[in-house]
Amino acid sequence: MTSVPNEPSRPSPKALALFWAVIGGIVLLILAGSFWLRHSLAVSFEEPPPPDLGNLEVELEGLERTGLPVNTATLHGKVRVFAHLYTVCPHGCAAVLAEMVKLNERFRGNPYFHQISIAVIPERDSPELFKAHAEALAVRPTDPWWFLTGKREDMEQFMVEGLKLERPKPIPPEERLNPLDLYEHDLRIVLVDRRGTIRGYYSVFDPSDELAKLMREKLQRDVQRLLENPTL
């Protein structure tokens, strides 16, 4: 007589419940560990705040493109972007303006954002000329962007003593790219936070295209971060 092999016993419901509880716990531990690792890596590689590069202790009063007098002191509490402007500059002014146009398009709806372009040669770049220049850039009269001209000594004092930019230097006639290429001037963009602290200098025009690209991207990020976090 042939014996029938014993069938394997089935696990009890209690054992099954314990098994799946252990599996579920392991899955939860893996998910929690993955989340913790991602969070730790994000914190480790988080970009540090823009540096504190000193306070803006000089203010500037000048004529805006509207012909009305304005004073930078009225912009306290806003994130400010400053740069030189010479309307017939044959060097890097176009790159600087292009980046400021991008900033204007992105942040002009934020009441705590403002840009200021300051004349290198105010005797030439009058409010009327600045107005036409702004219109050519599609900058609206209501946009938070001043185009300032006025007394040259006031402009230079603000840019050199206030923003710590290099003073414009006369270009020898034999080195000029055209008859109006009169001055070499600092092409960096300056970022100032709501408290009036200088937070960065950005060479958005640079012989190295890669470096210029990195500077443009960093400027965009830093402006956004300062707008989103007033205490940064």
Order of alpha helices (4+ residues) and beta strands (2+ residues): alpha-beta-beta-beta-alpha-beta-alpha-beta-alpha-beta-beta-beta-beta-alpha
